[in-house]
Amino acid sequence: MQNKFVLTIFFFLAFAISFFFTNPSEIFADSASSSSNLLEVENVEVSLGDKLILKDGTPVKEVFNSTDDMVNLIVKVVFVGAGIVLFFMIVMAGFSMISGDGKDKDKAKTTMTSAAIGFIVMFAAYWIMQIIQLLTGTNMGF
């Protein structure tokens, strides 16, 4: 285990060092030319709202008016998904606690504690968003 950790740290440091000490002119320059003849890169904008198509064939741009709408939808779905996972964690921990022996009961207590902490984090995140919405007067969709 310790060897894997050391190896991972070594590769990360090697990558970081090579990334920070690489000169961009060496990457983009033609080998026969000097550094003054770098390739010119144009700024290209791609509207993802037009390129991303939903199942029924409508572009995402027509369904979501802004990025905020899509982020609000994703956050709502994440909250619902986290609530479902939390529910199943509590139910499974309850069954393990009822039917298990000493070792299973300790594992069930740990699972129940993790679920309770997860619920507190979700609850706090929701109410922090509500307070920010109240203080700033913006509608975040919650």
N, C-alpha and C positions, 0 to 999 in steps of 0.2 A: 504494500500500500504506500509506504513511504517512498519507494523507488518510482512509482507512477507519479506521485506528487512532485518529486524532484525533477523528473523528466518533463512533466507538463510545464513547470516553472521555467526550465531551461529553454524549451521551445518557444514559450511566450516571450522570454527576454530576447532570444535570438531574433524573433520576428520583429519585436519592438525596436531593437537596435538597428536592424537592417532597414526598417521603415523610416526611422528618424534620420539616419545618416545617408540615405540615398538622395542624390541630387536629381531633381526632376529633369534637368537638361540632359542628363545621361540617359534617361529613359526615352524621352521624346525626340531627341536629336538624331539626325541621320548620322551614321558612323563616319561618313566622308566629309560632313560639313562641320562648321564651327557652331558654337553655342548660340550665335546670333540668328541662325536659320532654323529656329524651332518651328515645329508644326503649329499652325494656328488652329485653335479649337473655337468653334462658334457656339454661342449659347442657343440651344434648341429647346423650345417649349413644347411639351406634349400634353394636351388636355386629356387627362385620364377619365374625366367625366364622359367624354365622347367615345373613348376607346373601350371602357368597361361596359359590357352589355349584360343585362339581367336575363333570366331564363325566358321570359316572354318576348325578348327582342328589343326592349326599350333601353336606351342608354341610362346609366346611373345619374347623369346630369339632369335628366327630366324628373327623376324620382326625388333626389335629394338636392335641395336648392343651394346648400353650402356644405362645406366639410363638417361644420358644427352639427348639422342634422345627422350625418352618418356616424359621427363620434357619439352623439347622444344615443342613437340606436344601439351601437356596439356596447356602450356602457350598460344600458338597460338589459341587454341579452347576457352580458357577463354577470350582472347582479342576479338575474334569474337562474343562470347556470350554477353560480356559486351557492345560491339558496338550495337548489336541488341536491348538489353534492353534500352540503351541510346536513340536509335532512337524512340522506342515506347514511352518512357517517354516524349520526346520532342513533338511527335505527339499528345499524349493524353493531355499534358499540353496546347498545342495550341488549341485543340478543346474545352477544358474547359475554356480557356481564351476568346474564341470567343463567345461561347454560354452561359456562366455562368453569374451569378449576382456578387455582390461585394464579397461575401464569397468565391465563386468558383474561382473568379479571383485571390484572395489572395493565395488560395491553389495552383492554377496553377503557380503563380509566384514562390512559394516555390519549387514546383516540377521542374520548369524550372531552378531555381538556383541550385538545387541539381544535375540536369543533367549536367549543365555547369561545376560544380565542379568535377563531375565524369569524364567528358571529359578531363578536365585539368589534373587530376591525371593519367588517362590512357595515355594521350599524353606525359606527363613528364616521366612516367615509360618506355614507349617505347623508348624515346630519351635518357634516362639515360642508358638503355641497349645498344643502338647504340654507345654511347660515350665509355662505358666500352669495348665494342667489338673493337672499333677503337684503344683505348689506349693499350689494352692488346694483340691485334692481334689474338684473338681467334674467332672461328666461332660459334656463339650461335644459329644459325639457323634462325635469324630474317632477 
